[in-house]
Amino acid sequence: MSETNDQKPDHEQVSKDKENVRKNNQGRRNAGQGRGQNRQNARQSENSEGQLSEKNGQDPENSESDATPRIYEDVSEDKPEKQGVSGPVVKNAEAPEKKLNKSASQLTPGKRKLRKLRDNPGAFFKDSGVFGNALKGVSYTWAKFGLFSVVLLLCALVIVYFGVVATDRYATETQFVVKQSDSNDLALSGLASLGSVAPTMRDAYIIEEFIQSRDMVMALDKALNLRAHYQSPDIDYFSRLEADATTEEFVEYYRDRVEVRHDELSDIVYVEVQAFSPEFSLAMGRELLQVSEQFINGLGDKMVREQMAYAETEVTRAHNVLQDQQKNLLTFQDENRLYSPEQEGGAILQAVNSLQAQIITEQAKLKNMLATIREDTPLIKAQRDLIRSLQQQLEEEKQKLASPDEESFNKVNVEYGEIELQAALAADLYKSSLAGLESVRSEAYRKLKHLLIVQSPSLAEESKYPRRIYNILTWVIVIVAVYLLTMLVTAIVREHSE
């Protein structure tokens, strides 16, 4: 019994000590709240005094120059005694702090905020009400929605970007057709149409590839300074071309801003160019159309020039050959003193035939004379001398026509025939090359390509891109779909793990 009585005072003493500790802690908390309230009241009073001085038309610095700086004391009644001093403890401000408070009290609230923003931006944003409210909103949203708050944040960023930040893009459209001079394309039917491609369709595909090529980008950049336009600082960050972009990146960026379509039924090529101002978009469309026309015309002109050059070369070569053969013929005629061996040979042959006929006639006459006159008479001798002369002349003429001698007429006639044949062949070749040149010229004209404009570029009155509502809905759907897929995968993994 005595032990239990001795223990009761101990328990009572422990409970009293706990109560005292609890009271001391409560006192400290009350003192801290009191200090925070004092600071808030001081700020409110300073703001109200600054506003009152502004309303009265007085300079806040002059009006508060004579005022005594206020020093707020933090009182803690429940603090433990230090060095035998009990009761409230008053903290007096030091001299530098008094000067700082005095200079701060002479500034308007706006100037104080600006000075705080300049000296300590982090503290300015932390102490601002907007930051605090935003932080509370984020905390509340995360606590209430969890991961879905990220989805809401991303959707809000998408709406802000496409609704406010994204720069307008203006589109200029042009349409044209590539045709040849002999545009007589006939539609094939049946199996013949399989795998067949019309020439104009091939040209349309060629011009489509050229518009999206690097050569077109370089031509537009040289004429309009396209790179500088796409890198303008007035364009938002996500839409403009990077300042240090390479040529390949520049070409890829250009392809994203140009749309080319080909209608196989009508054979019309549609081209749409995008720029960040309607004037530049119009200039870009006109320059693109001009460069495309030069390319397609140059493509046809190159083929024509190559064919014409080949035909003209053949004509020149045939003409040179003809001149050489004609010179050989003239040289042969001069050397042999013959204009035409055929005519000369005909004359000699006619003379031979005449001599033979005359000899036969004179021999018959001699036989008649011998029948009536003696052989030793002068008439018989004269007749025989005449026949002998005719026979000698006949042999000489025959020697001219054909003999082992190189100067015989038959050999001269053969050589002349060969030279004449070469000259005739050269003349025919020359005539053929001239006809080929005319044929190539007419065929080249029929194959000339022309770019016929269906719709000329015009100035855009309103922006076409970005499609704000469409892009916002698309991104929101994608974000929500990714979120739902992530939640589904997470739930499946969690279920299997349990």
VEXNUSE-330112 format. One record per residue (C-alpha): x, y, z; residue number from 1. Coordinates in Angstrom, 1 decimal. Layout:
residues N
<<X, Y, Z>, NUM>
...
END
This chain:
residues 498
<<0.0, 0.0, 0.0>, 1>
<<2.8, 2.4, 0.8>, 2>
<<4.4, 1.7, -2.6>, 3>
<<1.2, 2.5, -4.5>, 4>
<<0.8, 5.7, -2.5>, 5>
<<4.4, 6.7, -3.4>, 6>
<<3.8, 6.1, -7.1>, 7>
<<0.7, 8.2, -7.3>, 8>
<<2.6, 11.5, -6.9>, 9>
<<5.0, 10.4, -9.6>, 10>
<<2.2, 9.8, -12.1>, 11>
<<0.7, 13.1, -11.3>, 12>
<<4.0, 14.9, -11.7>, 13>
<<4.5, 13.3, -15.2>, 14>
<<1.0, 14.3, -16.3>, 15>
<<1.7, 17.8, -15.1>, 16>
<<5.0, 18.0, -17.0>, 17>
<<3.3, 16.8, -20.2>, 18>
<<0.6, 19.4, -19.8>, 19>
<<3.2, 22.1, -19.3>, 20>
<<5.1, 21.0, -22.5>, 21>
<<1.9, 21.0, -24.4>, 22>
<<1.1, 24.5, -23.2>, 23>
<<4.6, 25.7, -24.1>, 24>
<<4.3, 24.3, -27.7>, 25>
<<0.9, 25.9, -28.1>, 26>
<<2.3, 29.2, -26.9>, 27>
<<5.1, 29.0, -29.4>, 28>
<<2.6, 28.3, -32.2>, 29>
<<0.4, 31.2, -31.1>, 30>
<<3.5, 33.5, -31.0>, 31>
<<4.5, 32.5, -34.5>, 32>
<<0.9, 33.1, -35.8>, 33>
<<1.0, 36.5, -34.1>, 34>
<<4.3, 37.4, -35.8>, 35>
<<2.9, 36.4, -39.2>, 36>
<<-0.2, 38.5, -38.5>, 37>
<<1.9, 41.5, -37.5>, 38>
<<3.9, 41.3, -40.7>, 39>
<<0.7, 41.0, -42.8>, 40>
<<-0.9, 44.0, -41.0>, 41>
<<2.3, 46.0, -41.6>, 42>
<<2.2, 45.3, -45.3>, 43>
<<-1.5, 46.2, -45.5>, 44>
<<-0.9, 49.4, -43.7>, 45>
<<2.0, 50.4, -46.0>, 46>
<<-0.1, 49.6, -49.1>, 47>
<<-3.0, 51.6, -47.8>, 48>
<<-0.8, 54.6, -46.9>, 49>
<<0.8, 54.5, -50.4>, 50>
<<-2.6, 54.4, -52.0>, 51>
<<-3.9, 57.2, -49.8>, 52>
<<-0.9, 59.4, -50.7>, 53>
<<-1.4, 58.7, -54.4>, 54>
<<-5.1, 59.7, -54.1>, 55>
<<-4.1, 63.0, -52.4>, 56>
<<-1.7, 63.8, -55.2>, 57>
<<1.3, 63.8, -52.9>, 58>
<<4.6, 62.1, -53.6>, 59>
<<4.8, 59.0, -51.5>, 60>
<<8.5, 59.6, -50.9>, 61>
<<8.0, 63.1, -49.7>, 62>
<<4.9, 62.3, -47.7>, 63>
<<6.7, 59.5, -45.9>, 64>
<<10.0, 61.2, -45.5>, 65>
<<9.1, 62.7, -42.2>, 66>
<<7.3, 59.7, -40.9>, 67>
<<8.9, 57.6, -38.3>, 68>
<<9.7, 54.1, -39.5>, 69>
<<7.7, 51.5, -37.8>, 70>
<<9.4, 48.7, -36.0>, 71>
<<7.2, 45.7, -35.3>, 72>
<<8.0, 43.6, -32.3>, 73>
<<7.6, 39.9, -32.1>, 74>
<<6.3, 39.0, -28.7>, 75>
<<6.3, 35.5, -27.3>, 76>
<<4.8, 35.2, -23.9>, 77>
<<5.3, 31.4, -23.5>, 78>
<<9.0, 31.3, -24.4>, 79>
<<11.2, 29.9, -21.6>, 80>
<<13.1, 32.4, -19.5>, 81>
<<16.6, 33.3, -20.6>, 82>
<<19.1, 34.7, -18.1>, 83>
<<16.6, 35.3, -15.4>, 84>
<<14.3, 37.4, -17.7>, 85>
<<10.7, 36.3, -18.0>, 86>
<<7.7, 37.7, -19.9>, 87>
<<7.5, 39.1, -23.4>, 88>
<<10.7, 39.5, -25.3>, 89>
<<11.0, 42.5, -27.6>, 90>
<<13.4, 42.4, -30.6>, 91>
<<14.6, 45.9, -31.5>, 92>
<<15.8, 46.5, -35.2>, 93>
<<19.4, 47.3, -35.8>, 94>
<<20.4, 50.6, -37.3>, 95>
<<21.0, 49.2, -40.9>, 96>
<<17.6, 47.5, -40.8>, 97>
<<16.0, 50.8, -39.7>, 98>
<<17.6, 52.6, -42.7>, 99>
<<16.5, 49.8, -45.1>, 100>
<<12.9, 49.9, -43.7>, 101>
<<12.9, 53.6, -44.0>, 102>
<<14.0, 53.6, -47.6>, 103>
<<11.5, 50.8, -48.4>, 104>
<<8.7, 52.7, -46.8>, 105>
<<9.4, 55.7, -49.0>, 106>
<<8.7, 53.6, -52.2>, 107>
<<5.3, 53.0, -53.7>, 108>
<<4.1, 49.4, -53.8>, 109>
<<4.7, 49.2, -57.6>, 110>
<<8.3, 50.4, -57.2>, 111>
<<8.9, 48.0, -54.3>, 112>
<<7.6, 45.1, -56.5>, 113>
<<9.8, 46.2, -59.4>, 114>
<<12.8, 46.4, -57.1>, 115>
<<12.1, 43.0, -55.7>, 116>
<<11.7, 41.6, -59.2>, 117>
<<15.1, 43.0, -60.1>, 118>
<<16.9, 41.9, -57.0>, 119>
<<15.4, 38.5, -56.4>, 120>
<<13.1, 37.3, -59.1>, 121>
<<12.6, 33.9, -57.5>, 122>
<<11.3, 35.4, -54.3>, 123>
<<9.1, 37.8, -56.2>, 124>
<<7.3, 34.9, -58.0>, 125>
<<7.1, 32.8, -54.9>, 126>
<<5.5, 35.7, -52.9>, 127>
<<3.2, 36.7, -55.7>, 128>
<<-0.5, 35.7, -55.4>, 129>
<<-0.6, 34.4, -58.9>, 130>
<<2.1, 31.9, -58.3>, 131>
<<0.5, 30.8, -55.0>, 132>
<<-2.9, 30.4, -56.6>, 133>
<<-1.4, 28.5, -59.5>, 134>
<<0.5, 26.2, -57.2>, 135>
<<-2.6, 25.6, -55.2>, 136>
<<-4.5, 24.9, -58.4>, 137>
<<-1.9, 22.4, -59.6>, 138>
<<-1.9, 20.7, -56.2>, 139>
<<-5.6, 20.5, -56.1>, 140>
<<-5.9, 19.2, -59.7>, 141>
<<-3.2, 16.6, -59.1>, 142>
<<-4.9, 15.5, -55.9>, 143>
<<-8.3, 15.3, -57.5>, 144>
<<-7.5, 14.0, -61.0>, 145>
<<-4.1, 12.3, -60.6>, 146>
<<-2.4, 11.4, -64.0>, 147>
<<-5.4, 12.7, -65.9>, 148>
<<-4.2, 16.2, -64.9>, 149>
<<-1.2, 15.7, -67.3>, 150>
<<-3.7, 15.0, -70.0>, 151>
<<-5.6, 18.2, -69.1>, 152>
<<-2.3, 20.2, -69.1>, 153>
<<-1.3, 18.8, -72.5>, 154>
<<-4.7, 19.6, -74.0>, 155>
<<-4.6, 23.1, -72.6>, 156>
<<-1.1, 23.6, -74.2>, 157>
<<-2.4, 22.3, -77.5>, 158>
<<-5.4, 24.7, -77.3>, 159>
<<-3.2, 27.6, -76.4>, 160>
<<-0.7, 26.9, -79.2>, 161>
<<-3.1, 26.3, -82.0>, 162>
<<-5.6, 28.9, -80.8>, 163>
<<-3.2, 31.8, -80.0>, 164>
<<0.5, 31.1, -80.7>, 165>
<<0.5, 29.3, -84.1>, 166>
<<1.4, 31.7, -86.9>, 167>
<<-1.0, 32.0, -89.9>, 168>
<<0.0, 30.4, -93.2>, 169>
<<-1.4, 31.7, -96.5>, 170>
<<-1.8, 29.4, -99.4>, 171>
<<-1.6, 30.2, -103.2>, 172>
<<-2.9, 27.6, -105.7>, 173>
<<-2.1, 27.3, -109.4>, 174>
<<-3.1, 24.7, -112.0>, 175>
<<-1.5, 23.9, -115.3>, 176>
<<-1.3, 21.2, -118.0>, 177>
<<1.7, 20.0, -119.9>, 178>
<<0.9, 19.5, -123.6>, 179>
<<2.8, 18.7, -126.8>, 180>
<<2.3, 20.4, -130.2>, 181>
<<0.9, 17.2, -131.7>, 182>
<<-1.5, 16.5, -128.8>, 183>
<<-3.2, 13.6, -130.6>, 184>
<<-3.2, 11.1, -127.8>, 185>
<<-5.7, 8.4, -128.4>, 186>
<<-7.2, 6.3, -125.6>, 187>
<<-6.2, 2.6, -125.9>, 188>
<<-8.8, 0.0, -125.1>, 189>
<<-8.5, -3.5, -123.9>, 190>
<<-5.2, -5.1, -123.0>, 191>
<<-3.4, -2.4, -124.9>, 192>
<<-4.2, 0.1, -122.2>, 193>
<<-2.4, -2.0, -119.5>, 194>
<<1.0, -0.5, -118.7>, 195>
<<0.7, 2.2, -121.3>, 196>
<<1.5, 5.8, -120.3>, 197>
<<0.7, 8.8, -122.4>, 198>
<<3.6, 11.2, -123.1>, 199>
<<1.8, 14.1, -121.4>, 200>
<<1.2, 12.0, -118.3>, 201>
<<5.0, 11.2, -118.2>, 202>
<<5.7, 14.9, -118.5>, 203>
<<3.2, 15.7, -115.6>, 204>
<<5.1, 13.2, -113.4>, 205>
<<8.4, 14.8, -114.4>, 206>
<<7.3, 18.3, -113.5>, 207>
<<5.8, 17.0, -110.3>, 208>
<<9.1, 15.6, -109.2>, 209>
<<10.9, 18.8, -110.3>, 210>
<<8.7, 21.0, -108.2>, 211>
<<9.7, 19.1, -105.1>, 212>
<<13.4, 18.8, -106.1>, 213>
<<16.4, 20.6, -104.7>, 214>
<<16.9, 22.6, -107.9>, 215>
<<13.5, 24.2, -107.5>, 216>
<<14.3, 25.1, -103.8>, 217>
<<17.6, 26.7, -104.9>, 218>
<<15.9, 28.6, -107.7>, 219>
<<13.2, 30.0, -105.4>, 220>
<<15.8, 30.9, -102.7>, 221>
<<17.9, 32.7, -105.3>, 222>
<<14.9, 34.7, -106.7>, 223>
<<12.9, 35.4, -103.4>, 224>
<<15.4, 34.7, -100.6>, 225>
<<13.1, 31.8, -99.4>, 226>
<<15.2, 30.7, -96.5>, 227>
<<15.2, 34.1, -94.9>, 228>
<<11.4, 34.2, -95.1>, 229>
<<11.0, 30.8, -93.4>, 230>
<<13.5, 31.8, -90.7>, 231>
<<11.8, 35.1, -89.9>, 232>
<<11.6, 35.8, -86.1>, 233>
<<8.0, 36.8, -86.5>, 234>
<<7.1, 33.2, -87.0>, 235>
<<6.4, 31.0, -83.9>, 236>
<<9.2, 28.7, -82.8>, 237>
<<7.5, 25.5, -83.8>, 238>
<<6.6, 26.7, -87.3>, 239>
<<9.7, 28.5, -88.5>, 240>
<<12.9, 27.0, -90.0>, 241>
<<15.8, 26.8, -87.7>, 242>
<<18.5, 29.4, -88.1>, 243>
<<21.3, 26.8, -88.5>, 244>
<<19.3, 24.4, -90.7>, 245>
<<21.2, 22.4, -93.3>, 246>
<<20.3, 22.4, -97.0>, 247>
<<18.7, 19.0, -96.6>, 248>
<<16.6, 20.2, -93.7>, 249>
<<15.7, 23.3, -95.7>, 250>
<<14.5, 21.2, -98.7>, 251>
<<12.5, 18.9, -96.4>, 252>
<<10.9, 22.0, -94.7>, 253>
<<10.0, 23.3, -98.2>, 254>
<<8.4, 20.0, -99.2>, 255>
<<6.2, 20.3, -96.1>, 256>
<<5.0, 23.7, -97.3>, 257>
<<4.3, 22.7, -100.9>, 258>
<<1.6, 20.3, -102.1>, 259>
<<1.6, 18.9, -105.6>, 260>
<<-1.2, 16.7, -107.0>, 261>
<<-1.8, 15.2, -110.4>, 262>
<<-5.2, 14.4, -111.8>, 263>
<<-4.8, 11.5, -114.1>, 264>
<<-8.2, 11.9, -115.6>, 265>
<<-7.8, 15.5, -116.7>, 266>
<<-4.0, 15.5, -116.7>, 267>
<<-4.0, 18.7, -114.6>, 268>
<<-1.3, 19.4, -112.1>, 269>
<<-2.4, 21.2, -108.9>, 270>
<<0.3, 23.1, -107.0>, 271>
<<-0.2, 24.8, -103.6>, 272>
<<2.5, 26.8, -101.9>, 273>
<<2.4, 28.1, -98.3>, 274>
<<4.0, 31.2, -96.9>, 275>
<<3.6, 33.3, -93.8>, 276>
<<2.3, 36.4, -95.7>, 277>
<<-0.1, 36.6, -98.6>, 278>
<<2.2, 38.7, -100.7>, 279>
<<5.1, 36.3, -100.4>, 280>
<<2.8, 33.4, -101.1>, 281>
<<1.7, 35.0, -104.3>, 282>
<<5.3, 35.8, -105.4>, 283>
<<6.3, 32.3, -104.6>, 284>
<<3.5, 30.8, -106.7>, 285>
<<4.4, 33.0, -109.7>, 286>
<<8.1, 32.2, -109.5>, 287>
<<7.4, 28.5, -109.1>, 288>
<<5.2, 28.6, -112.2>, 289>
<<7.8, 30.5, -114.2>, 290>
<<10.6, 28.2, -113.2>, 291>
<<8.5, 25.1, -114.1>, 292>
<<7.6, 26.6, -117.5>, 293>
<<11.3, 27.2, -118.2>, 294>
<<12.1, 23.6, -117.1>, 295>
<<9.5, 21.9, -119.3>, 296>
<<10.3, 24.1, -122.3>, 297>
<<14.0, 23.5, -121.8>, 298>
<<13.4, 19.8, -121.6>, 299>
<<11.7, 19.8, -125.0>, 300>
<<14.2, 22.3, -126.5>, 301>
<<17.1, 20.1, -125.4>, 302>
<<15.7, 17.1, -127.3>, 303>
<<15.0, 19.3, -130.3>, 304>
<<18.5, 20.8, -130.3>, 305>
<<20.1, 17.4, -130.1>, 306>
<<18.1, 15.9, -132.9>, 307>
<<18.6, 19.0, -135.1>, 308>
<<22.3, 19.0, -134.4>, 309>
<<22.6, 15.4, -135.5>, 310>
<<20.6, 16.0, -138.7>, 311>
<<22.7, 19.0, -139.5>, 312>
<<25.9, 17.1, -138.9>, 313>
<<24.8, 14.4, -141.3>, 314>
<<23.9, 17.0, -144.0>, 315>
<<27.3, 18.6, -143.6>, 316>
<<29.1, 15.3, -143.9>, 317>
<<27.1, 14.3, -147.0>, 318>
<<27.8, 17.6, -148.6>, 319>
<<31.5, 17.3, -148.0>, 320>
<<31.6, 13.8, -149.5>, 321>
<<29.7, 15.1, -152.5>, 322>
<<32.1, 17.9, -153.1>, 323>
<<35.1, 15.4, -152.9>, 324>
<<33.5, 13.1, -155.5>, 325>
<<32.8, 16.0, -157.8>, 326>
<<36.4, 17.2, -157.5>, 327>
<<37.6, 13.7, -158.4>, 328>
<<35.3, 13.6, -161.5>, 329>
<<36.5, 17.0, -162.7>, 330>
<<40.2, 15.9, -162.2>, 331>
<<39.6, 12.8, -164.2>, 332>
<<37.9, 14.7, -167.0>, 333>
<<40.8, 17.2, -167.1>, 334>
<<43.4, 14.5, -167.2>, 335>
<<41.8, 12.5, -170.0>, 336>
<<40.4, 15.4, -171.9>, 337>
<<37.0, 13.7, -171.9>, 338>
<<33.7, 15.2, -170.9>, 339>
<<31.8, 11.9, -171.1>, 340>
<<33.6, 8.6, -172.0>, 341>
<<30.2, 7.1, -172.8>, 342>
<<29.5, 9.6, -175.5>, 343>
<<33.0, 9.3, -176.8>, 344>
<<32.9, 5.6, -176.8>, 345>
<<29.5, 5.7, -178.7>, 346>
<<31.0, 7.9, -181.3>, 347>
<<34.0, 5.6, -181.8>, 348>
<<31.8, 2.6, -182.0>, 349>
<<29.6, 4.3, -184.6>, 350>
<<32.7, 5.1, -186.6>, 351>
<<33.9, 1.5, -186.5>, 352>
<<30.5, 0.3, -187.7>, 353>
<<30.6, 2.9, -190.5>, 354>
<<34.1, 1.8, -191.6>, 355>
<<33.1, -1.8, -191.6>, 356>
<<30.1, -1.1, -193.8>, 357>
<<32.2, 1.1, -196.2>, 358>
<<34.9, -1.6, -196.4>, 359>
<<32.2, -4.2, -197.3>, 360>
<<30.8, -1.9, -200.0>, 361>
<<34.2, -1.1, -201.5>, 362>
<<35.1, -4.8, -201.6>, 363>
<<31.9, -5.6, -203.5>, 364>
<<32.7, -2.8, -206.0>, 365>
<<36.2, -4.3, -206.4>, 366>
<<34.8, -7.6, -207.3>, 367>
<<32.5, -6.1, -210.0>, 368>
<<35.5, -4.2, -211.5>, 369>
<<37.6, -7.3, -211.7>, 370>
<<34.9, -9.0, -213.6>, 371>
<<35.3, -6.5, -216.4>, 372>
<<38.7, -4.9, -216.0>, 373>
<<42.1, -6.4, -215.6>, 374>
<<43.9, -6.4, -212.3>, 375>
<<46.9, -4.3, -213.5>, 376>
<<44.8, -1.4, -214.4>, 377>
<<45.0, 1.8, -212.3>, 378>
<<41.4, 1.7, -211.3>, 379>
<<41.8, -1.7, -209.7>, 380>
<<44.9, -0.5, -207.9>, 381>
<<43.2, 2.6, -206.6>, 382>
<<40.2, 0.5, -205.4>, 383>
<<42.5, -1.9, -203.6>, 384>
<<44.4, 1.0, -202.0>, 385>
<<41.1, 2.5, -200.8>, 386>
<<40.0, -0.8, -199.2>, 387>
<<43.4, -1.2, -197.6>, 388>
<<43.1, 2.4, -196.0>, 389>
<<39.7, 1.7, -194.7>, 390>
<<40.9, -1.5, -193.1>, 391>
<<43.8, 0.3, -191.4>, 392>
<<41.5, 3.0, -190.1>, 393>
<<39.2, 0.4, -188.8>, 394>
<<42.0, -1.3, -186.9>, 395>
<<43.0, 2.0, -185.4>, 396>
<<39.5, 2.7, -184.2>, 397>
<<39.3, -0.7, -182.7>, 398>
<<42.5, -0.1, -180.8>, 399>
<<41.0, 3.0, -179.2>, 400>
<<38.0, 1.0, -178.0>, 401>
<<39.9, -2.0, -176.5>, 402>
<<43.5, -2.9, -176.2>, 403>
<<46.1, -4.0, -173.7>, 404>
<<47.2, -0.4, -173.4>, 405>
<<46.3, 1.4, -170.1>, 406>
<<45.0, 4.3, -172.2>, 407>
<<42.4, 2.2, -174.0>, 408>
<<39.0, 3.6, -174.0>, 409>
<<37.4, 0.7, -172.2>, 410>
<<39.6, 1.1, -169.2>, 411>
<<39.0, 4.9, -169.1>, 412>
<<35.3, 4.2, -169.4>, 413>
<<35.4, 1.8, -166.4>, 414>
<<37.3, 4.2, -164.2>, 415>
<<35.0, 7.1, -165.2>, 416>
<<32.0, 5.0, -164.4>, 417>
<<33.3, 4.3, -160.9>, 418>
<<34.0, 7.9, -160.2>, 419>
<<30.6, 8.9, -161.6>, 420>
<<28.9, 6.3, -159.5>, 421>
<<30.6, 7.6, -156.3>, 422>
<<29.5, 11.1, -157.2>, 423>
<<26.0, 9.9, -157.8>, 424>
<<25.9, 8.1, -154.5>, 425>
<<27.2, 11.2, -152.7>, 426>
<<24.5, 13.2, -154.3>, 427>
<<21.8, 10.8, -153.3>, 428>
<<23.2, 10.7, -149.7>, 429>
<<23.2, 14.5, -149.6>, 430>
<<19.6, 14.6, -150.8>, 431>
<<18.6, 12.0, -148.2>, 432>
<<20.3, 14.0, -145.4>, 433>
<<18.5, 17.1, -146.5>, 434>
<<15.2, 15.2, -146.4>, 435>
<<16.1, 13.8, -143.0>, 436>
<<16.8, 17.3, -141.7>, 437>
<<13.4, 18.6, -142.7>, 438>
<<11.8, 15.5, -141.2>, 439>
<<13.6, 16.0, -137.9>, 440>
<<12.7, 19.7, -137.9>, 441>
<<9.0, 19.0, -138.3>, 442>
<<9.1, 16.1, -135.8>, 443>
<<10.9, 18.3, -133.3>, 444>
<<8.2, 20.9, -133.6>, 445>
<<5.5, 18.4, -133.0>, 446>
<<7.4, 17.2, -129.9>, 447>
<<7.8, 20.6, -128.4>, 448>
<<6.3, 20.8, -124.9>, 449>
<<4.2, 23.6, -123.6>, 450>
<<2.9, 24.5, -120.1>, 451>
<<-0.7, 25.7, -120.4>, 452>
<<-1.9, 27.6, -117.4>, 453>
<<-5.4, 26.6, -116.2>, 454>
<<-5.5, 28.8, -113.0>, 455>
<<-3.0, 31.6, -112.4>, 456>
<<-1.8, 32.4, -108.8>, 457>
<<-3.9, 34.9, -106.9>, 458>
<<-3.5, 36.8, -103.7>, 459>
<<-4.9, 35.0, -100.6>, 460>
<<-7.3, 37.1, -98.5>, 461>
<<-7.3, 34.9, -95.5>, 462>
<<-5.1, 32.3, -93.9>, 463>
<<-5.7, 28.6, -94.7>, 464>
<<-3.4, 27.0, -92.3>, 465>
<<-3.1, 25.9, -89.6>, 466>
<<-6.5, 24.3, -89.4>, 467>
<<-6.9, 25.2, -85.8>, 468>
<<-10.1, 23.3, -84.8>, 469>
<<-9.1, 20.2, -86.7>, 470>
<<-5.6, 20.2, -85.2>, 471>
<<-6.9, 20.8, -81.7>, 472>
<<-9.5, 17.9, -82.0>, 473>
<<-6.9, 15.6, -83.5>, 474>
<<-4.3, 16.2, -80.8>, 475>
<<-6.9, 16.0, -78.0>, 476>
<<-8.1, 12.6, -79.4>, 477>
<<-4.5, 11.4, -79.7>, 478>
<<-3.6, 12.5, -76.1>, 479>
<<-6.7, 10.9, -74.6>, 480>
<<-6.2, 7.7, -76.6>, 481>
<<-2.6, 7.5, -75.3>, 482>
<<-3.8, 8.1, -71.8>, 483>
<<-6.5, 5.4, -72.0>, 484>
<<-4.0, 3.0, -73.5>, 485>
<<-1.5, 3.7, -70.8>, 486>
<<-4.1, 3.2, -68.1>, 487>
<<-5.2, 0.0, -69.7>, 488>
<<-1.7, -1.4, -69.9>, 489>
<<-1.0, -0.3, -66.3>, 490>
<<-4.2, -2.1, -65.1>, 491>
<<-3.3, -5.3, -67.0>, 492>
<<0.2, -5.3, -65.5>, 493>
<<-1.1, -4.5, -62.0>, 494>
<<-3.6, -7.3, -62.3>, 495>
<<-1.0, -9.8, -63.4>, 496>
<<1.4, -8.7, -60.7>, 497>
<<-1.3, -9.3, -58.0>, 498>
END
